[in-house]
Amino acid sequence: MHLSLIGFMGSGKTTVGRAMAERLGRPFQDIDAEVERMLGMSIPQVFSKLGESAFREAEQDALSDALRSNEPIVLATGGGTPCADGAMEWMRRKSLVVALLPPLEVLLPRLESSLDTRPLLKGKTDQALAKHVQRMMLTRAACYGQADITWKQGDWTDVLLDDALAQVRWRLEGT
């Protein structure tokens, strides 16, 4: 069974995903990186040149392709990937879905340090950024709440990664 990581941008999906893939001896795939590869441009360029709808369409194509693999993978989705129509249902059929939901006080500094690569946060700083992120998180809460498991750690140590994996390994290897 695949392991799919969902959560808000900056929640650590790529970092945790790479670490989990290494521990499991599985390939790692990142939806955002796959969209960039498919479209031949960075995500900010996709948003500015093609628009958000083109990005979302490519994102769903990448998700569909990734979860069709017969070889179990660890997948990091984009923040909005699982919220598209039918995406969460597809993900839960094909993978164990884990939501990464770190506290806001951990998330905001991560986002502040990478605003130039996050088109949905363009032009937001300080209080405006915090309010915008809180609003977006509220709109995605029902989607993220459909995950099989939720991990709320902010910072991941090797011990925390090993403990988290120990909780789910049997579900990943049982199919």
Secondary structure as GFF3:
##gff-version 3
##sequence-region A 1 175
A	DSSP	beta_strand	2	7	.	.	.	ID=ss1
A	DSSP	alpha_helix	13	24	.	.	.	ID=ss2
A	DSSP	beta_strand	28	30	.	.	.	ID=ss3
A	DSSP	alpha_helix	31	39	.	.	.	ID=ss4
A	DSSP	alpha_helix	43	49	.	.	.	ID=ss5
A	DSSP	alpha_helix	52	67	.	.	.	ID=ss6
A	DSSP	beta_strand	74	76	.	.	.	ID=ss7
A	DSSP	three_ten_helix	81	83	.	.	.	ID=ss8
A	DSSP	alpha_helix	87	94	.	.	.	ID=ss9
A	DSSP	beta_strand	95	100	.	.	.	ID=ss10
A	DSSP	alpha_helix	104	112	.	.	.	ID=ss11
A	DSSP	three_ten_helix	115	117	.	.	.	ID=ss12
A	DSSP	three_ten_helix	119	121	.	.	.	ID=ss13
A	DSSP	alpha_helix	126	144	.	.	.	ID=ss14
A	DSSP	beta_strand	149	151	.	.	.	ID=ss15
A	DSSP	alpha_helix	158	173	.	.	.	ID=ss16
###
